[in-house]
């Protein structure tokens, strides 16, 4: 006997054999109450990013058929060949409402798991931005893109929430951890992540979607190389003079990176 949360977020008790079998997750009742990727069809909205490619590979390894959205598919990107070889490429630009609706008309009725990995990471705060073009692009590719996806794919996935063993199972939003607290080095970008985090409970808690599929927000720590900007201080050589003979030293200054690391530690917990 084990306790879990079923797809709508309600507590449920699962009775299973004492010895697990290889295909235990294939049980009909268990599949209707969980979101196991096996035999399901998943859409990863952005296959250009490192996160999107990793999630697509993990879903495929779990037995899912993975559709990967690529805006401007003619442009090469790192990992291009592997993505095209292992998954099904579909044209998707979340900032373009027509692109999202066209894809929803083509495969919206097939998607069981949607993972929104769309992002637009650009460094810079508020005062060092020249104009609003960068901020506008971030809004269109993150917040407005999420709205386009929810309006195009949400109604179809809601109707398929009880569609047997291969029903619409989960919607996952990949957000930045800085959606919870602004980081000045990427201030404009993190400010755009916050409203996306604020809007997602509306999608989850609408009365007609509570029993349809699982809605989750995941906030990983910085993964993009542009965000991993921390550097360790240079190594310090210990003074060989015995402590009793050393002259008194002033207290060391607080390192510039320490407040940021503390913020990361708090938000991650």
Secondary structure by P-SEA (a helix, b strand, c coil): cbbbbcccbbbbbbbbcccccccccccaaaaaaccccccbbbbbcccccaaaaaaaaaaaaaccbbbbbbccccccccaaaaaaacbbbbbbccccaaaaaaaaaaccccccbbbccbbbbbbbccccccccaaaaaaaaacaaaaaaaaaacaaaaaaacccccccccbbbbbcccccccccccaaaaaaaaaaaaaaaaaaaccccccccbbbbbbbbccccccccccccccccccccccccccccccccccccaaaaaaaaaaaac
